[in-house]
Amino acid sequence: MSFKLFPTVIAGLLLAGCAGLTSPPVHESAPPPPLVVSRGECGAAQVQDRVGREFSLVLGEAIRAESGAAAMRVIRPGEAVTLDYRPDRLNVRLDEGDVISEIGCG
């Protein structure tokens, strides 16, 4: 075998060897199904009559119990809150005078 043919043979063998090294197709997992959330999972609709009343711990516990929410948070003006949405959590928003201004899920 001559040395002029040697690089051609090596190149051919490398290409032939690489032909069998194809990577398998990438399988992307299907996206999760959309989260279906009914608007009343936290029970906010049942306690809307409390909007406009002055908040107290006793009233807050009564709101949580009657709504059936798994969790409740009271949000005062200027207070930092997480932006995660939890459909089973009741949010009670207060104004500057501790009067309930809004009750909703989240």
Secondary structure, 3 states (H helix, E strand, C coil): CCCCCHHHHHHHHHHHHHHCCCCCCCCCCCCCCCCCCCCCCCCHHHHHHHCCCECCHHHHHHHHHHHCCCEEEEECCCCCCCCCCCCCEEEEEECCCCEEEEEEEC
